[in-house]
Each structure stands twice: as C-alpha cells, then as structure tokens.
Amino acid sequence: MAPMHKKAGPIVISASNARANFGKVLRQVEEERRLLVIEKRGIPIAVLLSIHDYVRLTAPEVEALKAIGQKAQQNRTCNLTARQIDKVIKTTRAQRKRR
C-alpha cells in the first residue's frame, strides 16, 4: 500500500462516481491519506478526508492548549467547577442579548 503521508494532490471525482465506488474511495482516503474532492456537474461540492486529517485540522495545537492553561492559572479560573463555568456562560450570554 501507499505510505501513510500525503504526497499526491487531491483526488477529484464526480458525485455519481463517488457513490458507485464508495468502498474503494474510502480505502484510498484512509490508506493513501488523500483528500477527495466530490464534484456535481463540474462544481466542487464536498471534501472527504481521513479521520486523522480531520482531527489534525480541528483539534487545538498543543501550544495553544498550554497558553490557555497558563492564562487560566493567571486568572485563577483553572479551579472552577462545571457548575460555576455554566453560570459564567449563562451570565455572559444574558449580557450579550441585552446589547
């Protein structure tokens, strides 16, 4: 099989081709870690990507988490309970609605 890192560009296929070959397409996305652009009538409408790539794109980076933790320590908000956090959120939302 192909290496587990992206080398090639995205695969571009029609929606009907993606539907007809969905198992094969999933294997390519998973094994080759390639993006799949799905077109309908020649217009790109969706992208299929591996779960690894999705997590990489959506998860905060470690440095960002460290910065958030440090800021919470400085503001003394790192020891708030879930109930206290919910109260802060509720209060903030109520204040925004009044504006």
C-alpha positions as CSV (number, residue, x, y, z in Angstrom):
1,M,0.0,0.0,0.0
2,A,0.9,3.7,-0.2
3,P,2.8,5.4,2.5
4,M,0.8,6.9,5.4
5,H,1.6,10.5,4.5
6,K,0.3,12.7,1.7
7,K,2.4,13.1,-1.3
8,A,-0.1,13.5,-4.1
9,G,-2.7,16.1,-4.5
10,P,-6.4,15.6,-4.0
11,I,-8.5,13.1,-6.0
12,V,-11.3,14.8,-7.9
13,I,-14.3,12.7,-8.8
14,S,-18.0,13.1,-9.7
15,A,-20.7,12.5,-7.1
16,S,-22.0,9.6,-9.1
17,N,-18.5,8.0,-9.3
18,A,-18.0,8.5,-5.6
19,R,-21.4,6.9,-4.9
20,A,-20.7,3.9,-7.2
21,N,-17.2,3.3,-5.8
22,F,-17.6,4.4,-2.2
23,G,-15.7,1.4,-0.7
24,K,-12.7,2.0,-3.0
25,V,-12.8,5.7,-2.3
26,L,-12.8,5.2,1.4
27,R,-9.8,2.9,1.2
28,Q,-7.9,5.5,-0.8
29,V,-8.7,8.3,1.6
30,E,-7.8,6.1,4.6
31,E,-4.7,4.3,3.2
32,E,-3.2,7.0,1.0
33,R,-4.3,9.9,3.2
34,R,-5.5,11.8,0.2
35,L,-8.3,14.4,0.1
36,L,-11.2,13.5,-2.1
37,V,-13.0,16.4,-3.8
38,I,-16.5,15.5,-4.9
39,E,-18.0,17.4,-7.8
40,K,-21.5,17.7,-9.1
41,R,-21.8,18.9,-12.6
42,G,-18.2,20.0,-12.5
43,I,-18.6,22.1,-9.4
44,P,-16.8,21.1,-6.2
45,I,-19.4,20.5,-3.5
46,A,-17.7,18.4,-0.8
47,V,-14.4,17.1,0.5
48,L,-13.8,13.7,2.0
49,L,-10.7,13.3,4.2
50,S,-9.3,10.8,6.6
51,I,-10.3,11.0,10.3
52,H,-6.6,11.6,11.1
53,D,-6.6,14.7,8.8
54,Y,-9.9,15.9,10.2
55,V,-8.6,15.7,13.8
56,R,-5.4,17.4,12.8
57,L,-7.4,20.3,11.3
58,T,-10.0,20.7,14.1
59,A,-8.0,19.9,17.3
60,P,-6.2,22.8,19.0
61,E,-2.5,22.7,18.8
62,V,-0.5,21.7,22.0
63,E,1.0,25.2,22.2
64,A,-2.5,26.8,22.1
65,L,-3.6,24.5,25.0
66,K,-0.6,25.4,27.0
67,A,-1.3,29.1,26.5
68,I,-4.9,28.6,27.6
69,G,-3.8,26.7,30.7
70,Q,-1.3,29.5,31.6
71,K,-4.0,32.2,31.2
72,A,-6.4,30.2,33.4
73,Q,-3.7,29.9,36.1
74,Q,-3.1,33.7,35.9
75,N,-6.8,34.5,36.1
76,R,-7.4,31.9,38.8
77,T,-10.1,30.3,36.7
78,C,-8.4,26.9,36.5
79,N,-10.2,25.6,39.6
80,L,-13.8,26.5,38.6
81,T,-16.4,23.7,38.8
82,A,-18.6,22.8,35.9
83,R,-21.5,24.5,37.7
84,Q,-19.5,27.7,38.1
85,I,-18.5,27.6,34.4
86,D,-22.1,27.1,33.3
87,K,-23.1,30.1,35.5
88,V,-20.4,32.3,33.9
89,I,-21.5,31.3,30.4
90,K,-25.2,31.9,31.2
91,T,-24.5,35.3,32.6
92,T,-22.3,36.3,29.6
93,R,-24.9,35.2,27.2
94,A,-27.6,37.1,29.0
95,Q,-25.5,40.3,28.9
96,R,-24.9,39.9,25.2
97,K,-28.6,39.5,24.5
98,R,-29.2,42.9,26.3
99,R,-26.8,44.7,23.9
